[in-house]
Amino acid sequence: MGFNWNQTLGMLVGAGLTIAVFLTYASIKRRRKTARQERPPQSAKLLRPAGYWLSCQIEGLSEKFNLAVMESVAAGMSLGLLLVGIYPLLAGLVLQRFTFAQIKAAPNSYYLYSFLFCAIASMAWLTAAVAKTIKCLTEIRNYRFGLRGEQAVAEALANPGLISAGYVVFHDVPTDQTGNIDHVLVGPSGIYVLETKTRPKRKPTRDQREQFVIFDGKTLQFPWCYDAKAVRQVERNAMWVRDFISGFGPKEITVQPVIVVPGWYVESKGNYPVKAMPQTYLVNDFLLPVKRQFSEDKLLPIIRRLDERCRTLEF
């Protein structure tokens, strides 16, 4: 057999030393931070930025991705080492230098079965680790794409005209049941609960223009897929906001659910309770022309309540 214990021991020692260096460095950094009494310059928490929840998911997935890559490399090394060990036997069988019956009759032949079992286990481990790596990479890409969509909407909502008109926007509003709300806009025309749905443009799979989304009040029909969950999601979010602000501000203030589809043209089939539109239309054609109904003094209690809700980010 081609197995060499000296080479194996050297590989394990090298890997152990590498891990020990990283652990020692992390420990020294923690001790220095404690010795310097390092702490934030202010205790007040910050407002959550656009896409904060997605950013946290990406950070967590990045750590899982790195671990999955390391696991894949370790599994590949184990499989390669085992294959090198049994290669002489496989080559001998293929070249008919000896038979399997002769190997079974040889002393200590059970080592071969152990090697084969370990090789099969390493192959299964490698397959699972690679699948985990690919899954993490796909999820990171999807979350990063959604993050860019929320940032694009946040950039549109920073329009100077909206700010001068008295609109205040809160991003990534945490809720009790629905997780988080992408954007909540409070202004003189009411409250708007915005749910961002970011989809890439692809070759159409049906007779539909590739830059248009068709909205029928219940479903977003993209040229290559459907989204029937967005309406229910934004309706739940709007209901939560209504309950959250109840008792604060004007009783007659409306909470309008809106689905924002960055970069698409939306073709709506009617005037529905839930609206769908791109971020450019939302600002220039939907919000700015609306007549003012509520003064800043009346909206201030709602703004303060949402501000307290969204200040969860540690400095």
Stockholm file with secondary structure:
# STOCKHOLM 1.0

chainA/1-315         MGFNWNQTLGMLVGAGLTIAVFLTYASIKRRRKTARQERPPQSAKLLRPAGYWLSCQIEGLSEKFNLAVMESVAAGMSLGLLLVGIYPLLAGLVLQRFTFAQIKAAPNSYYLYSFLFCAIASMAWLTAAVAKTIKCLTEIRNYRFGLRGEQAVAEALANPGLISAGYVVFHDVPTDQTGNIDHVLVGPSGIYVLETKTRPKRKPTRDQREQFVIFDGKTLQFPWCYDAKAVRQVERNAMWVRDFISGFGPKEITVQPVIVVPGWYVESKGNYPVKAMPQTYLVNDFLLPVKRQFSEDKLLPIIRRLDERCRTLEF
#=GR chainA/1-315 SS CCCCHHHHHHHHHHHHHHHHHHHHHHHHHHHHHHHTTCCCSCCSCEECCTTHHHHHHHHHHHHHHHHHHHHHHHHHHHHHHHHHHHHHHHHHHHTTSSCHHHHHHSTTTHHHHHHHHHHHHHHHHHHHHHHHHHHHHHHHHHHHHHHHHHHHHHHHHTCHHHHHTTCEEEEEEECSSSCEEEEEEEETTEEEEEEECCCCCCCCSSSSCTTEEEECSSCEECSSCEECSHHHHHHHHHHHHHHHHTTSSCTTCCEEEEEECTTCEEEESSCCSSEEECHHHIIIIIITTSCCCSCHHHHHHHHHHHHHHHEEECC
#=GC SS_cons         CCCCHHHHHHHHHHHHHHHHHHHHHHHHHHHHHHHTTCCCSCCSCEECCTTHHHHHHHHHHHHHHHHHHHHHHHHHHHHHHHHHHHHHHHHHHHTTSSCHHHHHHSTTTHHHHHHHHHHHHHHHHHHHHHHHHHHHHHHHHHHHHHHHHHHHHHHHHTCHHHHHTTCEEEEEEECSSSCEEEEEEEETTEEEEEEECCCCCCCCSSSSCTTEEEECSSCEECSSCEECSHHHHHHHHHHHHHHHHTTSSCTTCCEEEEEECTTCEEEESSCCSSEEECHHHIIIIIITTSCCCSCHHHHHHHHHHHHHHHEEECC
//
